[in-house]
Amino acid sequence: MKDNSLETILAWINVIRVKFFAAGIPPVILGFSVAYYVEGLLSPDLFLLTLFGIVTAMIGSYTFNEYFDFKSGVDLVVKDEHVTPFNSGSRVLPSGLLDPEKVFEVGLFASLVTVAIGLYLTWLRGPLVLVLTILGMIAALGYTAPPFAFAYRGIGEAMIGLSYGPFITLGSFLVQTGRVDKVALLASLVPGFLITAVIWINEFPDYEADKTVGKRNMIVRLGKKKAVLVYPWFFILAYATVIAGVVLRMFPLYTLFSLVTLPIAIQATRNAVKNIDNPQGLVPSMKNTILVYVLTTLLLSLGFIVARWI
């Protein structure tokens, strides 16, 4: 196989998980939307630079996760019938399509770019940006990488929730305004809870493989029957946060638009309960959970923007 072949290009696209870049975009939009609502500030340049930094952080995180899961052997013991488009990584390294060390090097380079952007934004907005950058990098890159290996210790779900919730949303607000705010903090919990739901449901098909190699995430620790009962609570907490924000007059009334995704969340939950032992049957729940995460966060952002316009 030649390095410039279409197969290699597609392998790189898969290993950096391009299709999952959308996970980092909604909380960036939310952070800037809250800044616009609270202070009327909106800098396209800072938005694009922040977004680029989040994308490079995701590339670093995804490639490191691919590399260290491959090294741990978890990717090698997953049964084919348990693989879906949403779990078990890209399957690029187990297939031998790319050199694992090159994948690691790409992750390292992307992480260095993220740090460089974080340092520049720190120079513009102060040391708190650096603190959030460091925390985000530790949470994201340490998901499967030693010495942290959060995903193997039962705290990986929480680290992802913090990364795509408070760290990104508050960081985006901070970059725009130069400070943090209680409205931004409360709003950041919504994508935090929902991305945790995404990770939670995506771990079910990998249950047997994770258990085999000692990847003690929360699904393995609780068992599938108990874990599926926890799953809907992430939706409940996200929607409750929006309602609480409106009741406390921290969020404008228009943010209640985000509750229209509730039926999708209910459908995802019902399907998950019926298919906890059927990986392919869980695919609709995985799709719908991602949809709820993206749509709810974007509709919440829209609510803040509309409130500023009116």
Disulfide bonds with the S-S distance in Angstrom:
none
